[in-house]
């Protein structure tokens, strides 16, 4: 093999080993409250996050006691529900929440929110903007229908493919289930903080913090103060998937150690992603039963909390820094047809052209370690010349985003 080919092969290996890229979507100006563009919007203590089928994001902006939306098409942030801290049903910003934390969406496009300090589950009809109380009333513990039910501190929520809701009732260490009609029951947990696997009320949790559900209606729990990820089958059987001893160790599920786990989500390949308060995100491969570090502290200077997966992208919130971020795979399949664009010359001496049949919105260029080395987020042209003559020679990845949101990735070589 020629020397140049050998170097290129090694660089390609590096590219595949460092294919994940973390970028900030919004919250660049720090914690606060501001609607508007992605560049100027502010959040205060963003917690839960979910996405709709077309990619719009909804955030429980906890310390602002608001529900916010990021419109993926317009790039604008708006407040869709909530005003001052308190409790009130009503339309849009006439409604009030008290530290909402978890959020999810049903098959009809309604949002459900764990309104933690109001001890209620709230529903937002996105068509009408109406906020109503779906379940819960005064603080306490009771099963039953709608307002008869009581919660201590509902903190996380997820929804299955039949629109059943599951709620992590944090301070009472129970996992509750709510049917589409509003009937609340206890799926698992005794109400006593501690640890035990078992069935239903024989199982014991300790401050469950995050939830997600798979297609078979198995619930995965970020059991925060037990440093574990637990699984609940539809019949209420609780087992430990990973963890048990406080610490940080990757490897086989039986050996891996976690610190305080917060958020959890699942992709479409049977992998779990868990946010930890030591500024990392862990990946749990349920097929191979292996835990790995998906994103390390060097990539995550903040404190990741809420997390969700949508259309090949992972989104998460950073609570203290008021940021909304995403993790993308730089080597994801392209959504442009090859005939729609052209990059030439390639290889090149650092100067090359990008042409597209449709207008280009943004261009990003990454090195072999996945670091952003160049970006232009306001191209708005179908042809652009790029000058990278100051760059180190080698392999780079060019990501082109069209105005319609389509993406193409192309490797280039600078000689």
Secondary structure, DSSP 8 states (H G I E B T S, - for coil): --HHHHHHHHHHHHHHHT-EEEEEEE-TT-SS-B-EETTT-B-SSEEEEEE-TT--EEEEEGGGTEEEEEETTTTEEEEEE--SSS-B-EEGGGSB-SSEEEEEE-TTSEEEEEEGGGTEEEEEETTT-EEEEEE--SSS-B-EEGGG-B-S-EEEEEE-TT--EEEEEGGGTEEEEE-TT-EEEEEE--SS-S-B-EEGGG-B-SSEEEEEE-TT--EEEEEGGGTEEEEE-TT-EEEEEEE-SBS-B-EETTT-BB-SEEEEEE-TTSEEEEEETTTEEEEEETTTTEEEEEE-TTT--S-EEEEEEETTEEEEEETTTTEEEEEEETTS--SS-GGGEEEESSSBSSEEEEEEEEEEEEEEEE-TTS-EEEEES---EEEEEEE-TTS-SEEEEEEEEETTS-EEEEEEEE-
